[in-house]
Amino acid sequence: MSHPPLSYKDAGVDIDAGDALVERIKPLAKKTLREGVLAGIGGFGALFEVPKRYKEPVLVSGTDGVGTKLRLAFEWQMHDTVGIDLVAMSVNDVLVQGAEPLFFLDYFACGKLDVDTAAAVVGGIARGCELSGCALIGGETAEMPGMYPPGEYDLAGFCVGAVEKSQILTGQNVEPGDVVLGLASSGVHSNGFSLVRKCIERAGASAPDRLDGKPFRQAIMAPTRLYVKAVLSALQAHRGSAQGIKALAHITGGGLLENIPRVLPEGLAAHLQKGSWPTSELFAWLQETAGIDALEMNRTFNNGIGMVVVVGAAQAQAVSQTLRDAGEQVYAIGRIAARGDGAPVVVA
């Protein structure tokens, strides 16, 4: 018994759709080109030369995904900003070491490739790279029939940055009396969405129409804020001062309570002042709907602070002003003190 021939398309993989996607994203990637790019989208490997202005460059890498926020992107058909989330999660991490993000690569995997959806996602990735001065120089689109339900996909990203060896931020010079500055988040960012989804499910039809002046779904899905350009500007402006920026903490999974201690020397704690930054309607709604206390909020969500900057007291006002001039909302939220027998982060 003879069988008709089977093509790759018959097996569920559409090479033509993949080619169409590449053509769609090439102009998006072109907008992100910067100093150092030698070869980008289309080759087997992307080439990047570390800019010659670096004397002793140290490469800093980071990788991440978007997490269960993607479930809402599928359900609500909101695909245009999760790419910004993907970029932000990695470039903000690389920034914590004082590094300038140089280039980014993405991985998009699905069961059946929908060119319009994939182009919307990659458009967000390109926008995130553009906003952070990072080149999108490559990636992978994987169409894998049977691996993902229809309409769903997964995302991962990888970023490489560079910092002068003498300018790496380690946090080791943080000392008692230093000021803790908080940079406002744009919302939930990309962590805690398993709980966010439970809150949405619990609220049902009683969920508010608007939060913080935005339609409910836009408030929930607001993309992770990119702190790169503002923080690099502040690092450059205050680099010569021993009391300048000493440490940075990207507030991701684990919230304020778990992330700040990662950049503090042994024996020190961050004492944060309750009420020193505003509570948004979004976080107030999440807390009320989930029925959780302030402790659980601060260890689950960024709770309104997406990046923490530890700075010497003498330069706190100057650094704050530089960050504000660069477009950030900045709050003095606490001080560094000896830890003693207490917790590494105290909110009181």
N, C-alpha and C positions, 0 to 999 in steps of 0.2 A: 504494500500500500504506500503510495507516494504522498508526500506532504508538500504544501506550497512553501516557498522560501520565506524565511523570517528575517525581517530587518531589525536594526537596533530600535527604530521607531515603533515597530510592532511590539517590542519588548518593553516599551514605555519611556525610552530616552529619545528626545527630539533634538538632534544635533543642530538643526536649522534654528530652532528657538534659542539655543545657547549662543549661536553666532549672532542672532538678532540682538540678544541682550548685550553682548560685547560691544556691538556698534552703538547701542543706545548709551552705554556708560562711558565710552571713550571721551566724549566732550565734557562729561561731568568730572572725570578724573583730570582732564587737561586743566581745568580751573584751579586744581590744587597744586600744580607744578611749582617747585621752588628750587632754590640753590641746592645743588647736590644730586639732583635726579639725572641719571645717565640713560636709563632705559626703564620704561614702565609697563603699562597695560599691554598685553599681547604676547610677551615673550615667555619662555619657560621659567625664567627667573628675573626678578627686577633688580636693577643696579642702582646703587646710591653711593656717592662719595661724600665722606664727612667733610663739611666745609673747612677750608684752609684757615679760617680765623681761629679755630681751636688749636691751642698749643699742646695740651695733654688731654685729648678727649677720652672720656670714659663713656661707654655705651650703656644705656639703661633700657631694659625691655619690660613690657607688660602685656598681659593677655587677659581677655575677659569675654563675657557674653552679655545678654540682656535679661536673662532669667525668665521668670514666669510672667513678666510684663507682656511677653509675646502672646500669651493666651488672650489677653484683652485686645491686642492688635488684630488677632484673627477674628475674634467675636465681633469687634466694632469696626472692622475693615479700616483701621488706621495704621497704615504702613509707612507713612512718609517721615516720621520722626524717630522710629526705633533705631535707625541707622545713626542718628546723632547720639543716642544713648550708647550705642556700641562703641563709638569713637571716644566719647567722654569718659567711659569707665576705664579705658586704658591710658589715655593721654593725661587725665587728672592724676592717675597713680604714678606715672613716670615723672610728672611735674613735682611730686612730693620730694624727690631727691634733688630738686633744683635743676632738673634736666629740661632742655628744649626738645619737644617731640619733633622728629625728623620725617619719619615715614610710617605708613600704616598699610596693613594687608587685611583683607576680610575673607571669611568663609561663609558662604550661603548654601544651605543644603535643603532640598525639598524632594517630595515624591514625584511631582509633575511640575515642570517649570511653567509658571505664568509670567510672561515677559513684563507685563504692565506692573504686577506686584513687585517682582524682583527689581525692576527699574526704579520704583518708588523707594524701596528699601535702600538700594545703592545710592540713589540720589540723596537720601539722608546721610549716608556715610560720607559722601563727597562734601556735603554741606558742613558736617562736623569737622572734617579735615581742613576745609577752607577756613573755618572760624578759629581753628587752633594753629594755623600756619604749618600744617602737617601734610605731606604729599601722600596721596593715595596712589601707590605705584604697582599694586598687584592684588591678587586674591584668587579665589577658587569658587566656581559655581558647580555644585554637585547635584545632578538629577538622579535620584535613587528610587525607582518604583518599588512600592511595598514597604518602604522604610518610614514614611510619614503619611498621616491621613490627608485627604484632599484639602487644599487651602492652607495647609500648615507648612512651616519651615523652621529651620534653626539658624542661628547666627553666632559667629565667633569672630574675634578680631585680635590683631597683634600689632603692637606699636614699638618702635625703637626710637629712643631719644639720645641726646648727648649732653654732657656737662663737663666743664673743666675739672680735672682731678682735684684741684685746690679749692673748688667751690661746691663740692658735694655737700648737701645738707644731711647731716647725720643726727642732729638733735643733741649731740653730746655736750654742747656748750650752753644748753638750756639751764637756767639757775632760778632759785627762789626769787620772787619779785618780778619776773618776766610777765608780760601782759599776754593774755589769750584773746586774739581777735577771731570773730566768726564772720565768714562771708555767706550771705544769704543763699539758700538753695532756690531752685525754680519750682520745687514741689517734692514729690516722693523720690524723684530721680529713678533709679533702677533697682532698688533694694526694698524688701519687705512686701513684695507684691503678692505673695501667697496669702498674707494677712489682709492686704487691700482687697483681694478678690473675695475673701470670706466676708469682709464688711459690705461689699457691694451685694453679695448674695443675701446677707442678713437684712439689709435695708430694703431690697426689692423695690417696689413702686414708691416707697417713701423716701428714696434718695433725693437729695436736693437737685433742683434744676441747674443751679449755678453755685460755684464756690470761688471766692476771691475775685469776683467779677468776670469769671469765665464760665462757659457751658461746662456742666459736670464732667463730661468725658474728656474735654480738653484739659481741664484742671488735673484730672487723674493721669493723663498721658503726657503732660508737659515734659519735654525732653530734659535730660540731665544737663545742668549748666556746665559750660566749658570755662574753666578758670585760667587757662593757659596764658593768654596774652596779658591779662591784667597782672597776674602774679609774676610773670617773667619781667614785666615792666618795673614792678616794685623791687624785685631782686636786683635788677640792673641799677636802679636809682639809688639804692641804699647798700650796695655791695661793700663799700669801703668801711662801713661802720661795724664795730664789734657788737653794737647793740641793735643791729638791723634784724632781718628775718633769720631766726635760728632753727625753726622747724615748721613743717607743714604736715597736716593730716587730712587725707581725703575721707570724708565721712560716708562710708558705704555700709555693707552688712555689718551689724553689730552696733551701729549708731555711734553717738558721741562717747558712750561708756567704753566701748571696745576698741575704737580706733585711735583716740588721743594717746592712750598709754603706749602705743606702738612706737611713738617718736620721742618718748621721755626717757631720760637717764634713770637708772635704778635709784630708788629712794625719793623720787619726786612725784608730786601729784598735781593735777589741774583742779583748781577750785572754781567752779562756774557759778555765776550768780543767777538764780532763778528770776525770770522776768526781764533779763537784760537784753533779750531779743524778742521780737513780736511772735505771737502764735497765730498762724494763718487759719482761716476757716477750714481749709483742707485737713490740717492736722487735728484741729479741734473736733471735726466731724469723725475722723478715723478713731480718735481716742474714745469719744462718746459711743460710737457704734460698736467698737470692739469691747468696750467696758473694761479698759486696762488702766493701770496707774501710770504716773509720770516716769517711774523707773523703767517699766516695760516699754514705754514710748521711746525713751532715750537709748535703749539698747536694741530697738528694732528699726527705727526710722532715723533719718538725719534730723527730723523734727525742726526743720527750718534753717539749719546750718550745714552747708554742703562742703565747706573747706575751712579748716582751722589754721590760723597763722600765729605762731609763737614768736614774739618780738621783744627785744629789750625795752624796758620802761621808758628810757630816754628817747627812743625813736618811735614809740607807739603811735603818737599823733601824726608824725610825718609819714609813716608807712600807711596809716589809715587813709590819709588824704591822697596819697599816690594811688591807692586801690580805688578810692571813690572817683578820682579823676579818670580812671580807666573803666568806669561803669559799674563797679561793684557796690552793693549795699554792705556796709561794714559795721559791726557792732563789737564794742569791748565787752566780752562776756565773762572774763575771769582773770585769775592770776595763778602763777605757778608757786607752789609751796612745798616744804618738806613733807614727805608722805607720812612718816611715823608708822603707826599701826592702822592707819585708815585706808580707804579705797584709793585707787590711782586716779579716779575722777569722782569728784564730789559736786553735786548740784544742790545748792541750798540758798 
